[in-house]
């Protein structure tokens, strides 16, 4: 059975043309198909609403402006975020860290991968001196060759979930649970930390407001995509709206 959206086929030529844009994805073919389906749903929705633009990309942006509304982050929300995440707002803060990455790939059974990662973490809780040895044996990151060392990191250099964990750990502390990111499962340890100086709320309020507003907008777009997928005439493929690079 072929793939179609609202009665229009998505053929092999379209998929082949889209594929080069997704080579960094875990499953490039699946991601290319999902992107084409979501784009077709968005374009059809925009045209059904009477919207028009000079290009497909501009039309998608116009649809988001029309259909996705989010409130601006107010001062109370910004202050709460600042208070709950002090590690993100320090000048001169540094950590020296290491990790072991268990990379998620289409070929790796997820439960087996997680089980192996948990077993390695459990072993390190008993024998922390084996970190470099196990990093060399198991890590899918090039840092495994140097004992998992990531060198010195400052806030913002890592993906947000990794960043948040790094700057919560104490010097010498091994994270007591696996960290899951878009790359896979991580065993994480902070070897050394420099706390730096706290940055005043007033100096970062605009930055926090922008961060919170962007996060709210992205959640709203994900929900909108789910809505379109749920009511759209999609045949030949199952997908979730949240996987699209359209909103990254």
C-alpha positions in Angstrom: 0.0 0.0 0.0 1.4 3.4 -1.0 1.6 6.5 1.2 -0.9 9.3 0.6 -2.1 12.4 2.3 -5.7 13.7 1.7 -5.8 11.5 -1.4 -2.5 12.7 -2.9 0.3 10.1 -3.2 3.8 10.7 -1.8 5.9 8.9 -4.4 9.4 7.4 -4.4 10.8 10.4 -6.3 9.6 12.8 -3.6 11.1 10.6 -0.8 14.4 10.3 -2.7 14.6 14.1 -3.0 13.9 14.6 0.7 16.2 11.9 2.0 19.5 13.8 1.7 18.2 16.4 4.2 17.9 13.8 7.0 21.1 11.8 6.9 21.9 12.8 10.5 18.7 11.2 11.8 18.6 7.8 13.4 16.4 6.5 10.6 16.8 8.9 7.6 14.1 7.1 5.5 11.5 7.2 8.2 12.3 10.9 9.0 12.1 11.9 5.3 8.6 10.2 4.9 7.4 11.9 8.1 8.6 15.3 7.0 6.8 15.0 3.6 3.6 13.8 5.2 3.6 16.6 7.8 4.4 19.3 5.2 1.6 18.1 3.0 -0.8 18.2 5.9 0.3 21.8 6.8 0.1 23.1 3.2 -3.3 21.6 2.7 -4.5 23.1 6.0 -3.1 26.5 5.1 -4.8 26.5 1.7 -8.1 25.3 3.2 -8.0 28.4 5.4 -7.4 30.7 2.3 -3.8 31.5 3.2 -1.3 32.2 0.5 2.4 33.0 0.3 5.3 33.1 -2.2 6.7 29.7 -1.2 5.8 26.6 0.7 8.1 27.4 3.6 6.6 30.9 3.9 3.1 29.4 3.7 3.9 27.0 6.6 5.2 29.9 8.7 2.1 31.9 7.9 -0.1 29.0 9.0 1.8 28.7 12.3 1.4 32.5 12.9 -2.3 32.1 12.2 -3.1 28.9 14.1 -0.5 28.7 16.9 -0.9 31.3 19.7 1.1 31.2 22.9 1.2 33.8 25.8 4.4 35.6 26.5 6.3 34.4 29.6 5.4 36.7 32.5 7.7 38.0 35.2 6.5 35.4 37.7 7.3 32.5 35.4 10.7 33.9 34.6 11.5 34.4 38.3 10.4 30.8 39.0 12.7 29.4 36.3 15.6 31.6 37.5 15.1 30.3 41.1 14.8 26.7 40.2 17.8 26.6 37.8 20.5 28.7 39.5 23.2 26.6 37.9 22.3 28.0 34.5 22.9 31.6 35.5 26.4 31.8 36.8 29.3 33.6 35.3 32.6 31.6 35.1 30.9 28.3 36.0 32.8 25.3 34.7 32.7 21.5 35.1 35.2 18.9 34.1 33.1 15.8 33.2 33.2 12.4 31.7 30.5 10.1 30.3 29.7 6.8 28.7 27.3 7.0 25.8 25.0 4.1 24.8 23.8 5.4 21.5 20.3 4.7 20.3 20.1 3.5 16.7 17.4 1.7 14.6 19.5 -1.5 14.9 19.9 -1.5 18.7 17.0 -3.1 20.7 16.1 -0.3 23.1 15.5 -2.5 26.2 18.8 -4.3 25.7 20.6 -1.0 25.3 19.1 0.4 28.4 19.7 -2.8 30.3 23.4 -2.7 29.4 23.7 0.9 30.3 22.1 0.3 33.7 24.4 -2.7 34.4 27.4 -0.5 33.7 26.1 2.2 36.0 25.5 -0.3 38.7 29.0 -1.6 38.4 30.4 1.9 38.6 28.5 2.5 41.8 30.4 -0.4 43.3 33.7 0.2 41.5 34.0 3.8 40.4 37.7 3.3 39.6 36.6 1.3 36.5 35.1 4.3 34.7 37.8 4.8 32.1 38.0 1.1 31.5 34.2 0.7 30.9 34.1 3.9 28.8 36.7 2.4 26.5 34.7 -0.8 26.3 31.2 0.5 25.9 31.0 4.1 24.9 29.7 5.0 21.4 31.3 8.5 21.8 34.8 9.2 20.6 35.6 10.3 24.2 35.6 6.6 25.1 39.1 6.5 23.8 40.2 8.9 26.5 38.3 7.4 29.4 35.0 9.2 28.5 36.5 12.7 29.2 34.6 15.6 27.8 37.1 18.2 29.1 35.9 21.4 30.6 32.3 22.6 29.9 30.5 25.8 30.6 26.7 26.3 30.7 25.1 26.1 27.3 27.8 23.9 25.6 25.7 20.7 25.9 22.1 19.8 25.0 19.8 21.3 27.7 19.1 18.0 29.6 22.8 17.1 29.7 23.7 20.7 30.8 21.1 20.7 33.6 22.4 17.4 35.1 26.1 18.4 34.8 25.6 21.6 36.8 23.6 19.9 39.5 26.2 17.2 40.3 28.8 17.8 43.0 32.5 17.5 42.4 33.4 13.8 42.1 29.8 12.8 42.0 28.5 10.0 39.7 24.9 10.5 38.6 22.8 8.0 40.3 20.6 7.4 37.3 20.9 7.1 33.5 20.5 10.3 31.6 18.5 10.0 28.4 19.1 12.5 25.6 18.4 12.6 21.8 21.7 10.7 21.5 21.0 7.8 23.8 21.6 6.9 27.4 24.5 8.4 29.3 26.4 7.5 32.5 27.7 10.8 33.8 30.3 11.9 36.3 31.6 15.3 37.3 35.3 15.3 38.2 35.8 18.9 39.1 33.6 22.0 39.2 34.0 25.8 39.5 30.8 27.4 40.6 31.5 30.9 39.4 29.4 33.9 40.4 25.6 34.2 40.3 24.2 36.5 37.6 21.5 38.9 38.7 18.0 38.1 37.6 17.6 41.5 35.9 20.5 40.7 33.6 19.0 37.5 32.3 15.2 38.2 32.5 14.9 38.8 28.8 16.9 35.7 28.0 14.7 33.6 30.3 11.5 35.1 28.8 12.7 34.2 25.3 13.7 30.7 26.3 10.3 30.0 28.0 8.3 31.6 25.1 10.2 29.5 22.6 9.6 26.3 24.6 5.9 27.2 24.9 5.6 27.8 21.2 7.3 24.6 20.3 4.9 22.6 22.6 2.0 24.4 21.0 3.2 23.5 17.5 3.7 19.9 18.5 0.1 19.8 19.7 -1.1 21.4 16.5 0.8 18.8 14.4 -0.8 16.0 16.5 -4.2 17.5 15.8 -3.5 17.7 12.0 -2.2 14.1 12.0 -5.2 12.9 14.0 -7.8 14.4 11.6 -5.8 14.2 8.4 -6.3 11.6 5.7 -3.0 9.9 6.1 -2.7 6.4 4.6 0.2 3.9 4.4 2.3 5.3 7.3 1.9 5.8 11.1 3.5 8.9 12.6 3.4 11.3 15.5 3.5 15.0 14.8 6.2 15.7 17.3 9.0 14.1 15.3 9.2 16.8 12.6 12.3 19.0 12.1 9.8 21.5 10.8 9.7 22.9 14.3 13.3 22.4 15.5 
